[in-house]
Amino acid sequence: MITAIRHAGGRLEVIDQTALPHEERWLALGSAADAAGAIRRLAVRGAPLIGVVAGWALAVELARDPEALEAAAAQLRAARPTAVNLAWAIDRVAAAARSAGPAGAAEAARAEAQAIEDEQEAANAAIGRHGADLLAGCRRILTHCNTGALACGGEGGTALAVIAALAARGPVEVLACETRPLLQGARLTVWELARMGLPHALCVDAAAAGLIARGEVDAVVVGADRVAANGDVANKVGTYAHALAARAAGIPFVVAAPESTLDPATPTGADIVIEERNADEVRRFGPALVTLPEVPVRNPAFDVTPAALVTALVTERGVRQLAPA
């Protein structure tokens, strides 16, 4: 079993995803500040897992200082702007703590954080089932970024849960895109697929469209960081190109995400705040400089795929058909 988070006796630990696949290193998060830092530097990543960890981190902080609720919640909310699960989970845990009052705030926060984690694990399993039903017969699946247990907690994940459920019904082959610039596909998805024993190959992001056009992919399945009210999907940068290629080839482009990723308060994808990250993530490959040291860089962490390109949205509640393949 792949585990991304563990907690016991008031102690919160997460696997450091920046060290994978070469080292399985665990980080102790003793405060909201620790958790916010881990989220910002992508030691903790994946929209659902960010929410789970932030909820637990708020509970840990309240156990230290019952008066720290508002400051800790604000600090965690500011860690990353695009994934809606972060604010959603913090709001749930904070509301439970406020209702309990200072004396019971920490215990109420722990109970709500556990409920969020349990709900996410159940959602992972349901997403896998619904997605496998939708894509029955598809055996060559392309995916982008990382959407497994490392991104969601529990078992399975979102898009990777769909792939695992398909594999339980028959042989599958997974094409994992490397996911520049931080290589979540190459470092994390490949690691998970190897642990799961699923046949897979790695490709550079720019190769995906050509492989789709050559008929080597039956379906594209990805996760999401935020889904606007009109069905537009923000996901790891590079996703939009896969959607265009899938539409041109006439194959399904499916988004798998929990209901907590749906944001009815954001009307369209144009209203989603897209995080721009540090230029050195592009200028450097690890510690090695790969371009001119001061070259201007655009480094959006996400792009938006219009709803018209999304064949279906799969959540724990079922399948929502958005557009024909």
N, C-alpha and C positions, 0 to 999 in steps of 0.2 A: 504493500500500500504506500502510495506517495503522500507525504504529510507536509503541509506548508506552515502550520501553526499548531502550537501546543500551549496549554495553560493548566496550571494546578497550583493550589495553595496560594493564590494571589500572584503567581509568577506568569508572565507572558513572554513567550519566545516565538520567533519566526525563523524560517530558513532564509539565509541571505542569498537572494537570487542573483546578486551580482557575482557570486563566487562559482555558481554552477556553469558548466557541468563538471568542472574539475575537482571541486571541493564542496562537500556538504557541511556547511558551517552555520551554526545557529546563533542568533542574536537575542540577547535579553533586552526587552523593552520595559524599562522600569517607570516610564512616565509618558505623558502625552507628547512632550518634546522629543523623546526618543522615537516614538512611533511616527511623528510628523517628519522627522529627519529621514527615517528609513523609507517612508513613502516617497518623499521628494527625490531621493537618490536611487529609487527603483529596487532597493533591497526587498521591498514589498511592492507588488504590482498586480495588475489585473483588477478590473473594476469591482467584481464581487468580493475578492479577498481584501482589497483596500477598505471596503465597508466593514467587513467582519473584524479586521485588525483594529480599525479606528474605534469601533464599538467597544472592544475589549480594552483598548488603551484608555478610553475615557473612564471605564470602570476602575482600572488600575490607578489612575490619577485620583479619582474620588476616594479610594481607599487610603491614599496618602494624605489628602486634604479635601474634606467635604465641601469647602468653600471655593474650590478651584473650578467649578463646573463651567461657568461662562467663558473664562479665559482659556481653559483646556479645549472646549468645544470649538472656539474660534481658531485656535492654533491648528487643530486637526483639519478643520474645514479648509484652511488656506493652503494646505500641503500641495494639492493639485486641483486645477479648476475644471477639468473636462468630465471626468467620470462622475455621474450623478449618484452612484451608490455611496460615495463617501459622505456627502451631506445628508443623504437619506438615512443612513445608519446612525450618524451622530445625532440627528434630530430625534430619532426614536429613542436612543439611550438617554439623551438629555431630558426628554419629556418624562421618561419613567423616573429618572432621578429627581426631577423637580416635584413630581407628584408625591414622592415618598418623603420629601423633606430632608434636611441635613442629616438627621440621625439614621435614616434608612436609605440614603442616596446611593451609597456604594453597593449595597446588596441589591437594590432595585436595578442599578446599572448592570451588575453582573448577570442578573436574570434575563434582562433584555438582550444583552450581548449574546448570551447562550441561545436565546430564542432566534436571533438573527442567523447565527451560525447553523443551527438545526434546520431552519427554513431553507437556507442556501443548499445544504446537503440534500434535502428532499427535492429541491428544485433541480439540482444537477441530474438526479436520476430520472425525473419526469421529462426534462428537456431531452435527455438521451433517447428515451422511448419514443417521444413524439417525433423527433427528428429522424430516427431510424424508420419509423412508419412512413414518413413523408418521402424518404429517399430510398425506399426498398428497391433493390435491383442495382443501385449505384455502388460501384466497387472501387473506382479510382477517384479519390477525394483529394482536392487541394485545400490547404488551410493556410492561414496567415497569422503571424505573431504567436502568442501562447494562450491557450484557452482551457487548459487542463486543471488538475488539482492545484498546481502552483498559482493559477490565476483566480481560483474560486474557493479554495479550501475544500474540505470533505473529499469525496471521490469523484472522478470523472470530469467535472468541469462543465463547460457549455458546448462549444463546437466539438471539443475533443470527446465529450460524453456522447455526442451523436455518432462520432466515428467509432468509439468503443462499442456502442450498442449495435451498429451495423456489423462490426467484426464478430460480435457474438452470434450473428445470424448467418455468416458466411465470410469467405475471404475478402479482405480489403487491402488496397495499396494506398498509402498516404504520401502525398507530395507536400512537403513542408517548405514554405518560403523562408529564407533566412531572416528577413525583417530588419532591414537597415534602419538607423545606424547602430542600434545596440544589440541586434542579433538575438532577439527573443526566440525566434524560430530555431535558429541554429544551436543556441545554447540550451534552451529550455524545452521546446516542443520535441526536438529530437531525443533529448534525455528522457522525457516522459514516454515517448513512443517505444524507445528501447527497453525501458523498465516494464512496459505493458506487453512487450513481445509482439508488436504489430509491425508488419513489413512497411518500410518507409524509405524515402529518398529525400535529399535536401537539394533545393535549387535556389539560385540567386533570384531576388524579387523580379528583376527585369526579364528573366526567362519564362515566367509564368504564362504571360499572354501567348507567346509562341507555342508553348506546350499545349495550352488549351486549344489554340487554333488547329493544331495537328491532330486533335481528337484523342489526346492522351489523358483527358480528365472527364469524368462523368458529372461531377458537381463540385461547386465551391462552397465551403462551409466556414464561416467566421463568427467571431464573437462581436461584442459591442461595448462601448463605454457610455454611450447615451443614445437613446432613440427619441427623436422629437415627436411631437403630437401628430404630425403629418406622416410619420414613418421614415423620415430621413435618418440615417444612421451615422454616428461618429464612431470610428474605430481606428485602430493603429494605422498610421500613414502607409499608403500603398494599397489599402483595401479598395479604394475607388477604382484603381486600374484593373484589379481582378474582376470587379463587377462589370466594367465595360467589356472586358474580354469574354466573360461568360455570356453576356447578352449577345455579343457578335457571333458567338459559337452556338447559341441556342441551348445552353445547359443551365440548370438551376444555380442560382446564387442565393444561398440561404444564410440568414443571420440567426444565431442561437444566443439567447440572453435571458436572464431572469426578469420577472416583472418589475423588480426594483430598478432596472436600467431604463425603463420607460419613463419619460419625463413629460407629462401632459402640460406642464407649465412653460415649456419651450415650444413655440409654435412650429418652427421649421429648423432645418439644419443650419440655415444662415444665422440663426440666433444662438447657436452653440459656441461657447468660448473655446477656441482651439489653443492649447498650450504650446508655446514656443520654448524649446529647451536650449541648453547651453551650446554655443557654437562649437566648442571643442569635441562634442560628441560626433560631429561630422569631420572636423579637421584632423582628428586623431583616430587611429585604430589601436585601442588600448593606449599604451603610453607613446606609441610611434606617431609622429607627425607625418601626414600623407599628402599635404598640400602646402601652400604658402601660409606662414604662421598668422598673418593678419587678414586673410581673405574674408570678405563678408560672407555670411552664411545665413540661409533660411533653414530652420530646423523645426517645422511643425511636427508635433508628436502624433497628430491625428489628421485624418481627412474625413469628408462627409460624402457618403454615398446617397444619392437621391432615392426616395422610396420607389420611384418608377423602375429602378434597376434591381430591386430586391424581390426575388420570387416569393419568399415567405419569411415571416418572423416566427421563430419557434421559442415559446416560453414554457414554463411549467404548466400553464393553463391550456396549452394546445398550440395549434398552428393557425397563424393569420396569413392568408394569401394576400399578397400586396400587388404583384404583377406577374404576368405569364412569363415563363422562361422563353 
